[in-house]
Amino acid sequence: MASLSMIPVRGFTLSSHNETVEKKVLNPSRKTLILCCTTFIALDAGALLSKAMAQTVSVHTTHHTRAAPTTTHAATQPKAKGASSTAATTATPSGVQASGKAEVLTVHARGISSATGVTNTTPGGGLMAVQTAARSQSGMTRDYIAKQSPAVSPGVMLSAMPGVVGGASDPYGGSTHDGLTVRGLTQGEIGFVMQGIPLGDPVNPNIFSADMVDNENLSSVTLTQGSSDISAPFYSAVGGQVKMDTVNPSSRFGGLVDLSYGNNNMRREFLRLDSGELGHTGIRAFVSYSNNRYDQWRGPGNVDRNHIDFKAVKEWGNDNSITANFGWNHQTAQALRYPTMAQYEQYGNNYNWDRSYTPGDTSYHKFHTTQRVDTLGSLQLHLNLHHGLTLNVTPYYISDAGMYNGGENLHATGSYLGSQALGTLDLPYATNGTTTAMSFDHEFESTGGITTQLSWKKGNNTLSVGDWYAYLQHSELESFTAANYQGGVSNSFGNDPIRVNGQILTGYNINFKQQTNALFINDRYAALHGKLILEAGFREVMISRTATNDIPGENMQDQSGGPYLNGGNYAEPLPQFSATYFISPHDQIYINGTTSFRAPGSEEIYVDLWDPNGGGVPTMQRQKNPKSEFAIGEEVGYRHKGFVNFSLAAFNYNLVHHQVNSSNYIGTELVTQPIDMGGETIRGFQAEFALRPWHHFSPYVAFQYLHTTIDSNFKEGNVYLPTAGKTMVMSPTESGSAGVNYDNGHFFGNLFVSWAGRQYSTFMNDQSLPAYAVGNITAGYRFGNFSYLHHPQIQINVTNFANAHYLSGVYGYTANAHAVNVGGTTVNGSAPTYFVGATPAVICSVTTGF
């Protein structure tokens, strides 16, 4: 949600960018944390029941349409009713109470008018929206989002924010992995939520942010470093939370058209239609469609993405609303290959899958493709029950049907189905008894959930209670289809699998189920006329998992004779605490303490994985009693807002059973497994600086210093490698970004550079990817209204304009890259794999509203 202007109220300044209320924990002792927070909640609940009253001042909200010259799409954003929030209200200085339900206080602001939602009012060119939460938090608005490449993913855009490291491995947004870290914690430890829908895979560490929304429909992105909302619909956010909000339907009929063209035969079309208010029902909606196609920037193959977004809003009475959200995405893509350091040094950007085929070549590019269909939806209900009571209910659904393909040579003799020998196989297209086959990993996952929160505000106190429930089903089946002598297969969707005695030849047939229930309670008290805000909460997360692998093998049956059943049960108490004090209308200090946890990050750790060429033994064995990761964090910070804006924060985290998810090739198949690193300590500080527009210029600077320490020796086989005291992987000591934005209403542009220091890729710190810096440029011109066209514009984006050749991240970690001798035992090294940073891309876009 965009920050539009500042309004003085009783000597203090209210931002039109309203924040979701935050909560955390302070004391490193878990028992003390739980006791303190529970006591705090009980005392304030008693105060409510004793009718402690305080006069409140209401702030009226004014809504505008996108056509208004002083508003943005974000300005039309209604209160995100039903979105994750921690309290019903947010007290602001001088006794003024403003909503805390992720609401937007919409006001007139002196800015520019545009079809894309840009107003040029947010500091730092849209990168430093005003924050008041008692935790580190950074937000970008349409002022920044609309000026980026229309195809770039939200995950890549986050790299401009403090604490975030993640270079683009695909210049056109089609990569299936964002590969970002926040304060040294990977994407699997970051919770993504949009309109009440958790976007990350609840089990695996993948974040497909590019699949979830088109950038033209993205109103704001808010990153919370190191913590998450107590009511958030996820449990794995040890590293932080990313909250994405979409624009609201306009109150008038109209729409937006965006046509983009670029190198590598890139072309993209986007169309959004706004219904305006339907009759006098108060209902307004939009629907949009986009198509993005391009040739892969390295290697053969292409990417084709089709996407639909829909949103409808109905508001009535005194602060009641319901919002329906729907998204659909279909993408087919040529997979990229992730090189080792030696391969990158030898081949550079040319290392990829083979362009042509010869029998026996499992690296043929047509074998290595991906297909995904994502569907998501939510219904956000917000009800004002009067007498200080508000109710937020958000049911949601999200599914992913994917197929991830590879290649494998199958042998007429010596093949196995699990532990069962198959004898002699009659395989077609055999050469010397070997048939090359395309492997298909058929995966389907669906999650349905509901978040419910009831809040009661009485005087200066707000008490909230709620529950989040989710049910997940995941199925995954591997199959093979024989390739002919030209590398073609009879069915590219895996519908003609090789069968043995009627059974599909496979290495795994996994069925996984998970139930999650999280109960939470939160209390918030505003004192000293709203200058001091104290907040404490408690959340209990309970997870139940079951997994089966229906394939012949040892111990693969339970006592009833059915398929082998495995799984785990996890429960964690998670208290939070925060306090903030507004020193002046422009200055704020805060402290917080938080706890978080993450259940083991893969369904495959509960089963054995087999391979037809595995000799009848598992190629990867299930883990015994995998542990949950648990973290305690403390943070202290200071903010100043006004013409000059800056924020400072220092943080400390202690983690146990820290999980690092690593993906590596077994043959030509990618397999992801969580690695338990034991303990880790994270300390550092971050800073952010920006100016409001000054002579049409808005500079922005962000910086982070990070010091991480592995606290345990790592077990590799039967020995322990001396990793204690080493630096954690993917944790650069210094990182940051800097840039400047210019916008006079017609001419606009920006230049931003992000950089990161050296990052280790092994736990022994014997290999690392070098430091890098990459910059992007935007330039454009915005015309006035012409006939039915609303502010048409032309925009050119150049990513990686300096043509930096760099590795942007670590895809697969290893313990050690070189051989290590431990007590007379030699531990052989293995090579990490890397993301390759994208080469320059030039994209020209023509956009108009109507």
C-alpha positions in Angstrom: 0.0 0.0 0.0 1.4 3.3 -1.1 2.4 6.1 1.2 0.6 9.1 -0.2 1.0 12.0 2.2 1.4 13.0 5.8 -1.3 14.5 8.0 -0.6 16.4 11.2 -2.9 15.3 14.0 -2.5 16.8 17.4 1.1 17.6 16.8 2.0 14.2 15.4 2.1 13.0 11.8 0.0 10.1 10.5 1.1 8.4 7.4 -1.4 7.3 4.8 0.6 4.1 4.7 -0.9 2.2 7.6 1.0 -0.8 9.0 -0.1 -4.2 10.2 0.5 -4.4 13.9 3.6 -6.4 14.9 4.6 -8.5 17.8 7.6 -10.3 19.1 9.6 -11.7 22.0 12.5 -10.3 23.9 13.9 -12.7 26.6 16.2 -15.5 25.3 14.7 -17.9 27.8 11.7 -19.6 26.3 10.0 -20.3 29.7 10.5 -16.7 30.8 9.1 -15.5 27.5 6.0 -17.6 27.8 5.5 -16.6 31.4 6.0 -12.8 30.7 3.7 -12.7 27.7 1.0 -14.8 29.3 1.0 -12.5 32.4 0.9 -9.4 30.2 -2.1 -10.7 28.3 -3.9 -11.7 31.5 -3.4 -8.4 33.1 -4.6 -6.4 30.2 -7.6 -8.7 29.6 -8.5 -7.9 33.2 -8.2 -4.3 32.5 -10.6 -4.6 29.7 -13.1 -6.4 31.8 -12.9 -3.7 34.4 -14.0 -1.3 31.7 -10.9 0.9 31.5 -12.1 3.6 29.1 -10.2 6.1 27.0 -11.5 8.6 24.6 -10.6 7.8 20.9 -10.4 10.1 18.0 -11.7 8.7 14.7 -9.9 9.5 11.4 -12.2 9.5 8.4 -11.1 7.7 5.3 -11.6 9.2 1.9 -11.5 6.9 -1.1 -10.5 7.9 -4.6 -10.3 6.2 -8.0 -7.3 5.6 -10.0 -8.4 8.4 -12.4 -8.0 11.0 -9.7 -5.0 13.1 -10.3 -3.7 13.0 -6.8 -4.1 9.2 -6.1 -2.5 5.9 -7.1 -3.9 2.4 -7.4 -2.7 2.0 -3.9 -4.8 4.9 -2.9 -7.9 3.0 -3.9 -6.8 0.0 -1.9 -9.5 -0.6 0.6 -8.9 -2.0 4.1 -7.4 -5.4 3.6 -10.1 -7.0 5.7 -9.3 -10.4 6.7 -5.7 -10.0 6.0 -3.2 -11.1 8.6 -3.1 -8.7 11.4 -2.3 -8.8 15.1 -4.8 -6.4 16.5 -8.0 -4.6 15.6 -6.6 -1.2 16.0 -3.3 0.7 15.9 -2.7 3.5 18.3 -0.8 6.4 16.9 0.9 9.2 18.8 -1.1 11.9 20.6 -3.9 9.5 21.5 -5.2 9.1 18.0 -6.4 5.6 17.3 -6.0 4.4 13.7 -6.9 1.0 12.3 -4.3 -1.8 12.5 -6.1 -4.3 10.3 -3.7 -3.7 7.5 -5.9 -0.8 6.6 -5.1 2.1 4.3 -5.7 5.7 5.4 -6.4 7.3 2.1 -5.8 11.0 1.7 -5.2 13.6 -0.9 -1.5 14.0 -1.8 0.3 16.4 -4.0 1.8 14.1 -6.6 1.7 13.3 -10.3 -1.1 11.5 -12.2 -0.4 8.3 -14.1 -2.1 5.3 -15.6 0.3 2.9 -13.7 -0.4 4.1 -10.2 2.8 6.2 -9.8 2.4 9.3 -7.7 6.1 10.1 -6.9 5.3 10.7 -3.3 7.0 7.8 -1.6 10.5 8.5 -0.3 13.4 6.8 -2.2 11.4 6.5 -5.4 8.9 4.1 -3.9 11.4 2.1 -1.8 10.9 3.6 1.7 7.2 3.8 2.5 6.7 5.2 6.0 6.7 2.5 8.7 5.6 2.6 12.4 5.7 -1.0 13.4 7.9 -2.0 16.4 10.2 -4.1 14.2 12.4 -3.8 11.1 10.2 -3.3 8.1 10.7 -2.0 4.6 8.1 -1.3 2.0 7.9 -0.6 -1.7 5.0 1.0 -3.5 3.8 1.6 -7.1 6.3 4.4 -7.3 9.0 1.8 -7.5 7.1 -1.3 -8.8 5.6 0.3 -11.9 9.1 1.5 -13.1 10.6 -2.0 -13.0 10.6 -4.4 -15.9 7.0 -5.6 -16.2 8.2 -9.2 -16.2 10.5 -9.2 -13.2 9.4 -11.2 -10.2 8.6 -9.7 -6.8 11.4 -11.8 -5.3 13.9 -10.1 -7.5 12.5 -6.6 -6.7 13.1 -7.3 -3.0 16.9 -7.3 -3.6 16.8 -3.5 -3.3 15.8 -3.7 0.3 18.1 -3.9 3.3 19.1 -7.4 4.4 18.1 -9.0 1.1 20.5 -10.7 -1.2 19.4 -12.3 -4.4 20.4 -11.7 -8.0 18.2 -12.4 -11.0 18.9 -15.7 -12.7 16.3 -15.0 -15.3 16.0 -11.4 -16.8 12.3 -12.0 -17.8 10.8 -13.4 -14.6 10.4 -17.0 -15.6 12.8 -18.6 -13.2 11.1 -21.1 -10.9 13.4 -20.2 -8.0 13.9 -16.7 -6.5 17.1 -17.8 -4.6 17.0 -14.9 -2.2 18.2 -14.7 1.4 17.2 -12.3 4.2 19.8 -11.7 7.0 21.5 -14.9 5.8 18.4 -17.0 6.0 17.2 -18.7 2.8 13.9 -18.3 1.0 12.5 -21.5 2.6 12.6 -19.5 5.9 10.7 -16.5 4.6 6.9 -16.4 4.6 5.1 -15.0 1.6 1.5 -13.9 1.8 -0.8 -12.1 -0.6 -4.4 -11.2 0.2 -4.4 -13.7 3.0 -3.0 -16.6 0.9 0.3 -18.1 1.8 2.3 -18.3 -1.4 5.3 -20.4 -0.4 5.2 -24.2 -0.5 4.3 -25.2 3.1 6.8 -28.0 3.0 9.4 -27.5 0.4 11.6 -24.3 0.3 10.4 -23.1 -3.1 8.9 -19.6 -3.6 7.3 -19.1 -7.0 6.6 -15.4 -6.6 6.6 -14.8 -10.4 3.7 -17.2 -10.8 1.4 -15.5 -8.3 0.6 -12.0 -9.6 1.3 -9.7 -12.5 3.3 -6.6 -11.6 0.6 -4.3 -13.0 -1.7 -5.6 -10.3 0.8 -5.4 -7.4 0.0 -2.4 -5.2 2.7 -2.8 -2.5 5.3 -5.2 -1.1 6.2 -5.0 2.6 9.2 -7.0 3.9 9.5 -7.6 7.6 13.1 -8.8 8.3 13.4 -11.5 10.9 9.8 -11.9 12.1 6.2 -12.3 11.0 2.7 -11.5 12.1 1.3 -13.6 14.9 -1.7 -14.5 12.8 0.2 -15.2 9.6 -0.9 -18.3 7.7 2.5 -20.0 7.7 4.9 -21.4 10.3 8.3 -21.3 8.6 9.1 -17.6 8.6 12.3 -17.7 10.7 13.9 -15.2 8.3 11.0 -12.8 7.9 7.7 -12.1 6.1 6.9 -10.7 2.7 3.4 -9.3 2.4 2.1 -8.5 -1.1 -1.1 -6.5 -1.7 -2.9 -6.1 -5.0 -4.5 -3.0 -6.4 -8.2 -2.5 -5.9 -10.8 -2.4 -8.7 -11.6 1.1 -9.8 -15.0 2.7 -9.1 -15.3 3.6 -12.8 -15.2 1.4 -15.9 -11.8 1.4 -17.6 -8.6 -0.6 -17.7 -4.9 -0.8 -18.5 -3.0 -2.1 -21.5 0.7 -2.8 -21.4 2.7 -4.2 -24.4 6.4 -5.1 -24.0 9.1 -6.2 -26.3 12.7 -7.1 -25.7 15.8 -9.0 -26.7 15.8 -12.9 -26.9 12.5 -12.6 -28.8 10.7 -11.5 -25.6 7.2 -10.2 -26.0 4.6 -9.7 -23.4 1.0 -8.5 -23.5 -1.1 -7.4 -20.5 -4.8 -6.3 -20.3 -6.8 -5.4 -17.3 -10.5 -4.5 -17.4 -12.2 -2.7 -14.4 -16.0 -3.1 -14.2 -16.6 0.1 -12.2 -19.4 -0.1 -9.7 -21.9 -2.7 -10.8 -25.3 -0.8 -10.7 -25.8 0.4 -7.1 -24.6 -2.8 -5.5 -21.3 -1.3 -4.2 -19.5 -4.2 -6.0 -16.5 -3.5 -8.2 -14.2 -5.9 -9.8 -11.3 -6.3 -12.2 -10.0 -9.2 -14.3 -6.6 -9.3 -16.1 -4.8 -11.5 -18.5 -1.2 -11.6 -19.6 1.1 -13.7 -21.8 4.9 -13.6 -21.7 7.1 -15.5 -24.1 10.8 -15.5 -24.8 13.8 -17.6 -25.7 15.9 -18.8 -22.8 18.7 -16.3 -22.3 21.3 -19.1 -22.1 21.0 -22.4 -23.9 18.2 -23.7 -26.1 14.5 -23.7 -25.4 12.0 -21.0 -24.4 9.5 -20.0 -21.8 5.7 -19.4 -22.2 3.7 -18.0 -19.3 -0.1 -17.3 -19.2 -1.6 -15.6 -16.2 -5.0 -14.4 -15.0 -5.8 -12.2 -11.9 -9.3 -11.4 -10.6 -10.5 -9.3 -7.7 -13.9 -8.1 -6.5 -14.7 -5.9 -3.6 -17.9 -5.1 -1.7 -18.1 -2.6 1.1 -21.2 -1.8 3.2 -22.3 -0.2 6.4 -19.8 1.0 9.0 -16.5 -0.7 8.2 -17.7 -4.0 6.7 -16.3 -5.5 3.5 -15.7 -8.7 1.6 -13.0 -9.2 -1.0 -12.7 -12.1 -3.4 -9.3 -12.9 -5.0 -8.4 -15.4 -7.7 -5.3 -16.2 -9.7 -4.3 -18.7 -12.3 -0.9 -19.3 -13.9 0.3 -21.7 -16.5 4.0 -21.9 -17.5 6.1 -24.2 -19.6 9.8 -23.6 -19.6 13.1 -25.0 -20.6 14.9 -25.7 -17.4 18.3 -24.0 -16.7 21.3 -26.0 -15.7 23.2 -25.0 -12.6 27.0 -25.3 -12.9 29.7 -26.1 -10.5 32.5 -23.5 -10.1 34.8 -25.4 -12.4 32.1 -25.7 -15.0 31.3 -22.0 -14.8 35.0 -21.1 -15.1 35.3 -23.3 -18.1 32.1 -22.5 -20.0 30.7 -19.3 -18.4 27.1 -18.6 -19.5 27.3 -21.3 -22.2 27.1 -24.1 -19.7 23.6 -25.6 -20.2 21.8 -28.6 -21.6 22.8 -30.0 -25.0 21.2 -28.5 -28.0 21.3 -31.7 -30.2 20.7 -35.4 -29.3 22.7 -38.6 -29.7 21.5 -41.9 -28.2 22.5 -42.2 -24.6 22.7 -38.4 -24.0 20.6 -37.7 -20.9 21.6 -34.0 -21.0 19.5 -33.4 -24.2 17.6 -30.1 -23.5 14.2 -31.4 -24.5 14.4 -33.9 -21.7 14.8 -31.0 -19.1 11.6 -29.1 -19.2 9.1 -27.9 -16.6 5.4 -27.3 -16.6 3.4 -25.7 -13.8 -0.2 -24.8 -13.3 -0.9 -22.7 -10.2 -4.4 -21.8 -8.9 -5.1 -19.7 -5.8 -8.1 -17.9 -4.3 -9.3 -16.3 -1.1 -12.3 -14.7 0.4 -11.5 -11.9 2.9 -14.4 -11.0 5.2 -14.2 -8.1 7.7 -17.1 -7.4 10.0 -17.6 -4.6 12.4 -19.6 -6.2 15.2 -19.8 -2.9 17.1 -19.0 -2.5 20.8 -15.3 -2.6 19.9 -15.6 -6.1 18.3 -14.3 -6.9 14.8 -14.1 -10.2 13.1 -11.7 -11.2 10.2 -12.2 -14.5 8.4 -10.1 -15.6 5.4 -10.7 -19.0 3.8 -8.2 -19.7 1.0 -7.1 -22.4 -1.4 -3.9 -22.8 -3.4 -2.8 -25.7 -5.7 0.2 -26.5 -7.8 0.2 -29.2 -10.5 3.8 -29.5 -11.8 5.9 -31.7 -14.0 9.7 -31.6 -13.7 11.5 -33.7 -16.3 14.9 -35.1 -16.8 16.7 -37.9 -18.6 18.0 -41.4 -17.6 19.5 -44.4 -19.3 17.6 -47.6 -18.5 19.2 -51.1 -18.9 17.6 -54.2 -20.2 19.2 -56.2 -17.3 20.0 -55.3 -13.8 17.1 -52.9 -13.3 14.9 -52.7 -10.1 11.5 -51.5 -9.0 12.4 -50.4 -5.5 14.1 -53.5 -4.0 12.5 -55.9 -6.5 14.7 -57.2 -9.3 13.0 -57.0 -12.7 15.0 -59.5 -14.7 15.3 -58.8 -18.4 13.3 -55.8 -19.7 12.0 -55.6 -23.3 12.7 -51.9 -23.9 12.3 -50.1 -27.3 15.0 -48.1 -29.0 17.8 -49.9 -27.2 21.4 -49.4 -28.1 23.7 -52.1 -26.7 21.0 -53.1 -24.2 20.4 -49.5 -23.0 17.4 -47.3 -23.7 17.5 -43.5 -23.1 14.3 -42.3 -21.5 12.7 -39.1 -20.5 11.9 -39.1 -16.8 8.8 -37.3 -15.5 8.3 -36.1 -11.9 4.5 -35.7 -11.7 3.7 -33.5 -8.7 0.4 -32.3 -7.3 -0.1 -30.3 -4.2 -3.2 -28.6 -2.8 -3.8 -26.6 0.4 -7.0 -25.4 1.9 -7.0 -23.2 5.0 -8.8 -20.6 7.0 -7.6 -17.9 9.3 -10.1 -16.5 11.9 -9.4 -13.6 14.2 -11.7 -11.8 16.7 -10.5 -8.5 18.2 -11.9 -6.5 21.0 -10.9 -2.9 21.6 -11.7 -1.2 24.8 -10.2 2.2 25.6 -6.4 2.0 25.0 -6.4 -1.8 24.9 -7.0 -4.3 22.1 -7.2 -8.0 22.7 -7.2 -10.4 19.8 -7.7 -14.2 19.6 -7.7 -16.4 16.6 -6.8 -19.6 14.8 -5.2 -20.7 11.6 -6.0 -24.1 10.2 -4.6 -25.7 7.0 -4.8 -29.1 5.3 -2.3 -30.1 2.7 -2.1 -33.0 0.3 0.9 -33.8 -1.8 1.4 -36.6 -4.4 4.5 -37.3 -6.4 5.1 -40.0 -8.9 8.1 -40.6 -11.1 7.7 -42.3 -14.5 9.8 -42.9 -17.7 9.0 -42.8 -21.4 11.5 -44.3 -23.9 13.0 -41.8 -26.3 13.4 -42.7 -30.0 16.7 -42.4 -31.8 16.1 -38.7 -32.5 15.4 -37.9 -28.8 11.6 -37.7 -29.2 9.1 -39.3 -26.9 5.6 -40.6 -27.7 4.0 -38.3 -25.1 5.6 -35.2 -23.7 3.2 -35.2 -20.7 4.3 -38.6 -19.4 1.1 -40.3 -20.3 2.8 -43.3 -22.0 5.0 -44.6 -19.2 7.2 -47.7 -19.3 5.4 -50.5 -17.4 6.7 -53.8 -16.0 4.0 -56.5 -15.4 1.4 -53.7 -15.4 3.3 -51.6 -12.9 4.7 -48.2 -13.7 8.5 -48.3 -13.6 9.4 -45.7 -11.0 11.7 -44.6 -8.2 9.1 -43.2 -5.9 5.3 -42.9 -5.5 4.9 -40.6 -2.6 1.7 -39.5 -0.9 2.1 -36.9 1.8 -0.5 -35.2 4.1 -0.1 -32.4 6.6 -2.5 -30.8 9.1 -1.6 -27.5 10.7 -3.4 -25.7 13.6 -2.1 -22.5 15.1 -3.9 -20.9 18.0 -2.9 -17.3 18.9 -3.7 -14.6 21.4 -2.3 -11.0 21.3 -2.7 -8.0 23.5 -1.8 -4.4 22.7 -1.8 -1.4 25.1 -1.3 2.2 24.2 -0.1 4.5 27.0 1.1 8.1 27.4 -1.5 9.4 24.8 -0.4 6.8 22.3 3.3 7.6 22.5 4.2 4.3 24.2 2.8 1.1 22.7 3.3 -2.3 24.4 2.4 -5.5 22.7 2.6 -9.2 23.7 1.3 -12.3 22.0 1.5 -16.1 22.2 1.0 -18.6 19.4 1.0 -22.4 19.6 1.6 -24.2 16.3 0.8 -27.9 15.9 1.7 -29.9 12.8 0.9 -33.5 12.0 2.5 -35.2 9.0 2.1 -38.6 7.3 3.9 -40.0 4.3 3.8 -43.2 2.2 5.9 -44.4 -0.6 4.0 -47.1 -2.5 6.9 -49.0 -4.0 8.4 -52.5 -3.2 11.2 -52.2 -0.6 12.5 -53.2 2.8 10.3 -52.2 5.7 7.8 -50.6 3.3 4.7 -52.1 5.0 3.1 -51.2 8.3 1.7 -53.7 10.7 -1.6 -53.9 8.9 0.2 -54.9 5.6 -0.5 -51.5 3.9 2.1 -49.2 2.3 4.8 -48.0 4.6 3.7 -45.1 6.8 6.0 -42.6 8.2 5.7 -39.0 9.3 6.1 -36.7 12.3 4.3 -34.5 14.8 5.6 -31.1 15.8 4.4 -28.5 18.3 6.0 -25.3 19.4 5.0 -22.4 21.7 5.9 -19.1 20.1 5.7 -16.0 22.4 6.3 -12.5 21.1 6.8 -9.1 22.6 7.5 -5.5 21.4 7.6 -2.0 22.7 7.8 1.3 20.8 8.0 4.9 21.9 7.4 7.9 19.7 10.0 10.5 20.8 8.5 13.2 18.6 6.2 13.5 15.6 9.1 12.3 13.4 11.1 10.0 15.6 10.5 6.5 17.0 12.5 3.9 18.9 11.5 0.2 19.4 12.6 -3.1 20.8 11.2 -6.5 20.2 11.8 -10.2 20.9 10.5 -13.0 18.8 10.5 -16.7 18.5 9.9 -18.8 15.4 10.3 -22.3 14.2 10.3 -24.4 11.0 9.4 -28.0 10.6 11.7 -30.1 8.4 11.5 -28.7 4.9 10.8 -31.6 2.6 8.3 -34.4 2.3 11.0 -36.7 0.8 12.9 -36.9 4.1 10.2 -39.3 5.4 10.6 -41.9 2.7 13.3 -43.8 0.8 14.0 -42.7 -2.7 14.9 -45.4 -5.2 16.1 -45.6 -8.8 15.8 -48.3 -11.4 19.6 -48.2 -11.7 20.1 -48.2 -7.9 20.9 -51.9 -7.5 17.9 -52.5 -5.2 19.0 -50.2 -2.4 17.8 -46.6 -1.8 19.7 -43.9 -3.5 18.6 -41.6 -0.7 17.4 -42.9 2.7 14.8 -41.3 4.8 15.9 -39.3 7.8 15.3 -40.7 11.3 13.5 -38.3 13.6 14.2 -35.0 11.8 14.2 -32.1 14.1 12.4 -28.7 13.8 14.4 -25.5 13.6 13.8 -23.1 16.4 15.0 -19.5 16.7 15.0 -16.7 19.2 15.6 -13.1 18.1 16.0 -9.7 19.6 16.0 -6.4 17.8 16.3 -2.7 18.6 15.7 0.1 16.1 15.2 3.8 15.5 13.3 5.6 12.7 13.1 9.2 11.5 10.5 10.3 9.0 9.9 13.5 7.1 11.7 15.1 4.2 14.7 13.1 5.2 13.9 9.5 6.1 16.2 6.9 7.7 16.1 3.9 9.9 18.6 1.9 11.9 18.3 -1.6 13.4 20.5 -4.0 15.3 19.6 -7.6 15.6 20.7 -10.9 17.2 19.4 -14.4 16.5 20.2 -17.8 18.0 19.1 -20.8 16.1 19.1 -24.5 16.9 18.8 -27.3 14.4 19.2 -24.7 11.7 18.1 -26.2 8.3 19.8 -25.5 5.1 17.9 -26.8 2.1 20.3 -27.9 -0.7 19.5 -29.1 -4.2 22.0 -31.2 -6.1 22.0 -33.5 -9.1 21.8 -37.3 -8.7 22.6 -38.2 -12.3 20.6 -35.6 -14.1 17.8 -35.4 -11.6 17.6 -32.6 -9.1 16.9 -33.7 -5.5 16.4 -31.3 -2.6 17.0 -32.2 1.0 17.2 -30.3 4.2 20.5 -30.4 6.1 20.5 -30.0 9.9 23.4 -27.6 10.6 23.0 -27.6 14.4 23.4 -24.2 16.0 23.9 -20.8 14.4 24.3 -17.3 15.7 23.4 -14.3 13.6 24.3 -10.7 14.5 24.3 -7.5 12.5 22.8 -4.2 11.8 21.0 -2.6 8.8 20.4 1.0 7.7 18.1 2.6 5.2 18.1 6.2 4.0 15.8 8.1 1.5 14.6 11.6 0.6 11.1 12.6 -0.4 11.1 14.0 -4.0 13.4 17.1 -4.1 13.4 18.9 -7.4 11.9 15.7 -8.8 14.9 13.5 -7.5 14.5 10.9 -4.8 17.7 9.1 -3.7 17.8 5.8 -1.7 20.5 3.9 0.1 20.4 0.6 2.0 23.1 -1.3 3.8 23.6 -4.4 6.0 26.5 -5.7 8.0 26.1 -9.4 8.9 28.1 -11.7 11.1 27.1 -15.3 11.2 28.7 -18.2 13.0 28.1 -21.9 12.8 28.0 -23.1 16.4 28.3 -26.9 15.7 30.6 -29.3 14.0 28.9 -30.9 11.0 28.5 -34.7 10.8 29.6 -36.0 7.4 29.4 -39.8 7.4 30.9 -41.1 10.6 33.1 -38.1 11.3 32.5 -34.5 12.4 34.0 -31.8 10.2 35.4 -28.8 12.2 32.8 -26.3 11.0 32.2 -24.7 14.4 33.2 -21.0 14.2 32.9 -21.0 10.4 30.7 -18.5 8.5 27.3 -19.8 7.4 26.7 -20.3 3.7 25.0 -17.5 1.7 25.8 -14.9 4.4 27.8 -12.0 2.9 29.3 -9.7 5.5 28.3 -6.6 3.6 25.4 -6.1 1.2 23.4 -3.1 0.1 21.8 -1.1 -2.7 21.8 2.5 -3.8 19.9 4.5 -6.5 18.1 7.6 -7.5 14.7 8.2 -9.0 13.6 11.1 -11.2 10.0 12.0 -12.1 8.7 15.4 -13.2 5.3 14.1 -14.3 6.4 13.5 -17.9 10.0 12.4 -18.0 10.9 9.7 -15.5 13.7 7.3 -14.8 15.8 5.6 -12.2 19.1 4.0 -11.7 19.7 1.3 -9.0 22.7 -0.8 -8.1 22.7 -3.8 -5.7 25.8 -5.5 -4.4 26.8 -8.3 -2.2 30.1 -9.4 -0.7 31.7 -12.8 -0.9 29.4 -15.7 0.0 30.5 -19.2 1.1 29.0 -22.2 -0.6 30.4 -24.9 1.7 30.2 -25.4 5.4 34.0 -25.6 5.6 34.3 -22.3 3.9 36.7 -23.7 1.3 34.7 -22.4 -1.7 32.8 -19.2 -2.3 31.1 -17.2 -5.0 32.8 -13.8 -5.5 31.4 -10.4 -4.6 29.2 -8.8 -7.3 27.4 -5.7 -8.2 24.6 -5.4 -10.7 22.7 -2.3 -11.9 19.4 -1.6 -13.6 18.2 1.5 -15.5 14.7 2.8 -16.3 13.8 5.7 -18.6 10.5 6.8 -20.0 8.1 9.5 -21.0 4.5 10.0 -19.8 2.0 11.8 -22.0 -1.1 13.7 -21.0 -4.6 12.3 -21.5 -5.6 11.9 -25.2 -9.1 11.1 -26.2 -9.9 7.8 -24.4 -6.3 7.1 -23.5 -5.4 7.9 -19.9 -1.7 9.0 -19.6 -0.1 6.8 -22.2 3.6 6.3 -21.7 6.6 4.6 -23.1 9.2 3.0 -20.8 12.5 1.3 -21.4 14.1 -1.0 -18.8 17.7 -2.2 -19.0 18.7 -4.8 -16.5 22.3 -5.6 -15.7 23.3 -2.6 -17.9 27.0 -3.0 -17.2 26.9 -6.6 -18.5 28.3 -8.0 -15.2 29.3 -11.7 -15.5 28.6 -13.2 -12.1 27.2 -16.0 -10.0 24.1 -14.7 -8.3 23.7 -17.4 -5.6 24.2 -20.9 -4.4 21.8 -23.6 -5.6 23.3 -26.6 -4.0 25.5 -26.4 -0.8 28.0 -29.0 0.2 30.0 -29.7 3.3 33.4 -29.3 1.7 34.6 -28.7 -1.8 38.1 -30.1 -1.2 39.2 -33.2 0.7 39.5 -32.8 4.5 41.5 -35.1 6.8 39.7 -35.6 10.2 41.5 -37.8 12.7 43.1 -39.9 9.9 39.9 -40.2 8.0 39.7 -38.4 4.6 36.4 -36.8 3.8 36.3 -36.3 0.0 35.0 -33.0 -1.3 32.0 -32.5 -3.5 31.2 -29.4 -5.7 28.5 -26.9 -4.9 26.2 -25.7 -7.7 25.3 -22.1 -8.5 22.8 -19.7 -9.9 24.2 -17.9 -12.9 23.4 -14.1 -12.9 21.4 -13.0 -15.9 23.0 -11.1 -18.8 21.6 -7.7 -19.9 18.0 -7.5 -21.1 16.4 -4.5 -22.8 12.7 -4.3 -22.6 10.5 -1.5 -24.2 6.9 -1.1 -22.9 4.0 1.0 -24.2 1.3 1.5 -21.6 -2.0 3.3 -21.4 -5.0 3.5 -19.2 -8.5 3.9 -20.6 
